[in-house]
Structure formats: structure tokens, C-alpha cells
Amino acid sequence: MQPGGKRQRPAKQQLRSNCLRAHQGAPRAKEDFMADIGSETLTEKHKNDMYGDVDNPAAIENAPPAVPAATVVLLRDTDQGPEVLMLRKNSRIAFGGMWVFPGGRIDPEDYPEDGNKDVGARNAAAREAHEEAGVELDPQDFVWFAHWTPPPSTPKRFATWFFAARAGKDAISIDGGEIEDHRWIRPGDALAKHAEGEIDLVPPTWVTLYHLSQRHSVAAVLGHFAGREARVYQTRVVKRADGVRVAMWTGDAGYDDWNADLSGPRHRLNMPAGGFSFENTVVDY
């Protein structure tokens, strides 16, 4: 797995989840969506901030390996733009109540005899999609576009391969156990529902939906992903001076120094209780 992706043209993007409004068939806006939020709301932890304590370099050095996992983002075209399949986790299990993409941990039997990790991840994503949603997929059709590793303090820590694929014609049939609901939804609409508190999304899902919302057909999404290296997210969580928890990634001015208050380029998700806000000036989404 190659660290990072190709750095592409700067594109100033900042999106505040609690102020996002989706527009039928309209391109996702790139301008700022900001709102006045009280200081108490700023310093409280967002309910979908899945990360643990604020981290530091020593925490990374002493952290046990994350559990390998894989997920597949299934897409279909509509007259109003692409939709993505989302599943709601049973409220009684890990990540309960969250809306997610089909996926789960990579089991030993998912790996081929030579132990190839890419093949194992693809097989796991296809298997989980069948178990959770009743769909048959060819793992060779998957486009690998991201790999997410949460910070060391995160409970239930999974290092996850993210794939994308065009959905087939199989009807969705959820298992009724681990998964209790499903829906096809446009990425921008999912972000808007999260902003209104109607659905729960963990940060990697939120950022992925934002990424998907920038393209207006399945072919455009898959072509974009296939045309670049998979992006690696080694998440670091720190606090700003005002107490807001921030998830940062490579390219952010504060990433290497673990300092969210350094001025400069931005590649981060701010996570106050009032709503997620994404800041990016270095990566093409």
C-alpha cells in the first residue's frame, strides 16, 4: 500500500455539516457554509465523533495494530445523480445506529494462499456485501480509492480498505441481524440529513460521502477514483485552542506537529457538537 495519493491542484473547500443544504440535481457548492455556534456547543464532543482521547506521537508508537477491514461503496445512477447504498447498523452492536457502507473485518479465509492483502480485502468486502445486503459482486470490479486508519486511542480500531463499484441488479435483502435498515440515497442528501440530526455518520463515512458528492454520475466517480492512487488517511485527533476536536490528515499544516492551531494549508474535519465542518485546501476531492 502506497502512503498518500497524488497531490493535485489546490481546491478551497470548507463545508459545515450543520448548515449544509442539498439541492436537487445541483452541483455541490464549494463555498463556505458557516454558522454562529455558541462556545458550549463548540467544546462539547460531537455524538458521531468515534475517536478516543486526543493523541500524541507516543500513542502511535505504543499502539497495537488495528484490525484489518474492508468496505465497498455501491453506486447507481438516477436522473437526479448517483445514489449510494447505505445500511443502518443494529443499535445493539458496535457502531450501533450508524449508517455505513457494506463491510466488515477481513477473515483469515478471505486471503489467498499467498496472503495478498489487496485480494483479501476485496474478497472480504464482497463477502460482507453478500451477507449484509444479499448482493453478489465480483471483487475484481472494485476500485480501491482509500484506506482509513483511526488514531490509537479509538475504541474498536479498524484499518479499512475502501472500494467503490457500480451496483448490479440484485434486490437488496438485509440480514435483519447486524443490519436493520437500508436506503439508496444521494451523497449530498445523506450529508444534509446528518446535518439535521436525522442520521448518524462516523467521520470516514462523512468524508467519503462528501467526496462522492463532487461527481454527478457513477462513471465520473469510478473514473475519478481509477485515475489516481488510493488516498491513505492516517487520522490524528487534536484539540484547537478553543477546545474543538479536530481530525487531521496529511497535507494539513498542523498534521506533522500535532498542532491544530498552526496557520497554513488545511485538510481536516472539525468536530464540535453543533456539526462537522470539513476544511481542505490541498487535495482534489
C-alpha positions, -999 to +999 in steps of 0.1 A: +000+000+000+015+033-010+012+061+015-008+091+004-021+099-030-011+122-058-012+158-047-034+177-071-044+212-077-055+232-046-092+235-042-105+256-013-133+236+002-150+241+035-183+226+044-202+229+077-224+199+082-250+216+103-256+242+076-254+221+045-283+222+023-286+197-006-302+209-039-320+186-063-296+179-091-274+209-083-236+207-081-222+206-046-212+241-036-175+248-028-180+280-008-180+282+030-211+271+049-206+285+084-229+295+112-227+311+146-223+284+172-221+290+210-189+283+228-205+255+248-216+237+216-181+242+202-163+224+231-187+195+235-178+163+217-200+155+187-221+124+192-206+109+160-170+116+169-160+080+173-124+087+182-110+084+217-087+107+237-066+134+219-035+116+206+003+123+206+033+107+189+040+083+218+005+069+215+011+059+179+044+042+188+028+021+215-005+013+197-014-023+189-021-030+152-056-021+140-079-049+129-079-052+090-113-045+075-129-037+041-159-019+028-175-014-007-194+017-017-221+006-041-234+032-066-262+035-091-273+063-115-306+082-112-320+111-131-310+133-102-275+120-099-258+090-084-271+072-053-252+052-028-263+021-008-262+028+029-270+003+057-280+010+093-262-010+120-283-027+147-283-004+177-271-033+200-238-039+183-205-019+177-212+013+158-249+007+165-273+030+148-247+043+124-254+044+087-225+027+069-214+011+036-214-028+034-183-041+050-166-057+080-134-073+092-112-094+069-114-130+080-084-154+075-103-173+048-106-142+027-069-142+020-055-163-009-027-188-003+000-162-009-016-138+017-021-110-007-037-082+013-054-065-016-071-097-027-081-105+009-096-070+013-116-073-020-129-108-010-139-095+024-158-066+010-177-088-015-185-114+012-198-087+036-219-071+009-235-105+003-240-113+040-254-078+049-272-068+017-278-100-003-259-088-034-234-109-055-204-089-065-172-096-084-143-083-063-122-077-094-147-050-104-139-029-073-119+003-075-098+009-044-099+045-036-090+050+001-076+034+032-085+047+067-067+041+099-081+057+131-059+071+158-045+048+185-070+059+212-100+048+192-122+021+206-129-008+181-100+002+159-102-010+123-078-003+094-102-003+065-098-006+027-125+014+009-136+002-025-162+015-050-183-004-076-213+000-097-243-018-082-258-048-101-295-056-105-298-077-073-325-066-049-312-055-016-320-081+012-307-071+046-298-098+071-321-085+099-294-091+125-264-069+122-282-047+097-317-034+105-324-010+076-311+002+043-317+030+018-304+043-015-295+080-011-277+107-029-245+116-011-254+152-006-288+143+007-271+120+033-249+149+044-279+171+048-298+145+068-267+142+091-267+180+094-303+179+106-296+150+131-317+125+112-289+100+105-256+092+122-223+090+103-188+084+115-161+107+101-147+083+074-182+078+061-189+116+062-157+124+043-164+097+017-199+110+011-185+145+006-161+131-019-188+113-038-210+144-038-185+162-060-192+139-090-225+137-109-226+102-124-213+067-114-189+067-144-175+100-132-170+087-097-153+055-107-132+072-134-120+097-108-111+070-084-094+048-110-073+078-123-054+083-091-037+064-063-058+054-033-057+080-007-044+070+027-059+086+058-038+081+090-060+101+113-046+123+140-070+139+166-060+170+184-078+200+200-078+236+188-072+263+214-109+268+216-114+232+227-128+219+194-116+184+185-101+181+150-093+151+128-063+159+106-047+142+076-016+145+055-012+180+040-027+199+069-003+225+083-008+211+118-005+174+110+032+168+115+034+189+147+001+177+162-010+213+164-044+223+151-038+260+156-009+264+131-018+286+101-014+272+066-029+245+044-059+226+057-070+190+054-092+183+084-126+177+099-137+199+128-160+180+151-178+203+175-212+191+189-230+215+166-219+198+134-190+186+114-171+211+092-146+200+065-117+222+056-095+213+026-071+234+005-046+207-006-064+177-020-087+174-051-120+159-040 
